[in-house]
């Protein structure tokens, strides 16, 4: 392994298929990895940084707040899958800054 370097902030801890196809063990791992970040976040910045250290990010896709792989942009799951939603998070963390995407309907990228 010498000579190999891995940028931890860009390598997902876990890269499952999208949430609709998770088996129960994968679903438990996804929730165990991500839920503490959402539960412990005190701001959108803290949440985004926590996700980034694990190789993930936030985005709006098809009008839903989702967790995505930072490097590929691939959707991992919706935040509803993790037991929360944009309304609850906005009430706790404040209004998020989202840049609308022109190439997709009901899509945006989070700015922090």
C-alpha positions as CSV (number, residue, x, y, z in Angstrom):
1,X,0.0,0.0,0.0
2,X,2.9,2.4,0.0
3,X,2.6,5.2,-2.4
4,X,-1.2,5.2,-2.2
5,X,-2.8,8.3,-0.7
6,X,-6.5,8.7,0.0
7,X,-8.2,12.0,0.5
8,X,-10.6,11.1,3.4
9,X,-12.8,14.1,2.8
10,X,-13.6,12.9,-0.8
11,X,-13.9,9.1,-0.2
12,X,-17.3,8.0,1.0
13,X,-17.2,5.9,4.2
14,X,-19.8,3.7,2.7
15,X,-21.2,3.7,-0.9
16,X,-24.4,1.7,-1.1
17,X,-27.0,1.7,-3.9
18,X,-29.9,4.1,-3.5
19,X,-32.1,3.7,-0.5
20,X,-35.0,2.1,-2.3
21,X,-33.0,-1.0,-2.9
22,X,-31.3,-1.4,0.6
23,X,-31.6,-4.6,2.5
24,X,-32.2,-4.3,6.2
25,X,-28.5,-4.5,7.1
26,X,-27.4,-1.8,4.6
27,X,-30.2,0.4,5.8
28,X,-29.1,0.0,9.4
29,X,-25.5,0.9,8.4
30,X,-26.6,4.0,6.4
31,X,-28.6,5.2,9.3
32,X,-25.9,4.4,11.9
33,X,-23.4,6.4,9.8
34,X,-25.5,9.4,9.0
35,X,-28.2,9.9,11.7
36,X,-25.7,11.1,14.4
37,X,-24.5,13.9,12.1
38,X,-28.1,15.2,11.6
39,X,-29.0,14.7,15.3
40,X,-25.9,16.6,16.5
41,X,-25.7,19.4,14.0
42,X,-26.1,22.9,15.4
43,X,-25.9,24.7,12.0
44,X,-26.0,23.8,8.3
45,X,-22.3,24.4,8.2
46,X,-21.6,21.9,10.9
47,X,-23.9,19.3,9.2
48,X,-22.2,19.9,5.8
49,X,-18.7,19.6,7.3
50,X,-19.6,16.4,9.1
51,X,-21.0,14.9,5.9
52,X,-18.0,16.1,3.9
53,X,-15.5,14.4,6.2
54,X,-17.3,11.1,5.3
55,X,-17.5,11.9,1.6
56,X,-21.1,13.0,1.4
57,X,-23.0,16.2,0.8
58,X,-26.5,17.7,0.7
59,X,-28.6,18.5,-2.4
60,X,-32.2,19.0,-3.5
61,X,-33.2,16.4,-6.1
62,X,-36.7,16.1,-7.4
63,X,-37.9,18.6,-4.8
64,X,-36.5,16.5,-1.9
65,X,-33.5,17.0,0.4
66,X,-31.1,14.2,-0.1
67,X,-27.7,13.0,1.0
68,X,-25.4,12.5,-2.0
69,X,-21.9,11.2,-2.6
70,X,-19.7,14.3,-2.8
71,X,-17.4,13.0,-5.6
72,X,-20.1,11.6,-8.0
73,X,-23.2,13.5,-6.9
74,X,-25.0,10.1,-6.7
75,X,-28.0,10.1,-4.4
76,X,-27.6,8.0,-1.3
77,X,-31.0,8.6,0.4
78,X,-33.5,11.3,1.3
79,X,-33.3,12.9,4.7
80,X,-36.8,11.5,5.4
81,X,-35.2,8.1,5.1
82,X,-33.1,9.1,8.1
83,X,-36.1,10.2,10.1
84,X,-36.1,14.0,9.5
85,X,-37.1,16.5,6.9
86,X,-36.2,19.9,5.5
87,X,-38.9,21.6,7.6
88,X,-37.6,20.2,10.9
89,X,-34.0,20.9,10.0
90,X,-34.8,24.4,8.9
91,X,-36.6,25.0,12.2
92,X,-33.5,23.8,14.1
93,X,-30.6,25.0,11.9
94,X,-32.1,28.1,10.2
95,X,-32.9,28.7,6.6
96,X,-30.5,26.9,4.3
97,X,-28.8,28.6,1.3
98,X,-29.5,26.6,-1.8
99,X,-28.3,27.4,-5.4
100,X,-31.0,26.4,-7.9
101,X,-29.8,24.2,-10.7
102,X,-30.8,25.2,-14.2
103,X,-30.1,21.8,-15.7
104,X,-32.7,20.0,-13.6
105,X,-36.2,20.7,-12.4
106,X,-36.7,21.0,-8.6
107,X,-33.0,20.6,-7.9
108,X,-30.4,22.6,-6.1
109,X,-27.0,22.5,-4.4
110,X,-26.4,23.6,-0.8
111,X,-24.1,26.5,-0.1
112,X,-22.3,26.8,3.2
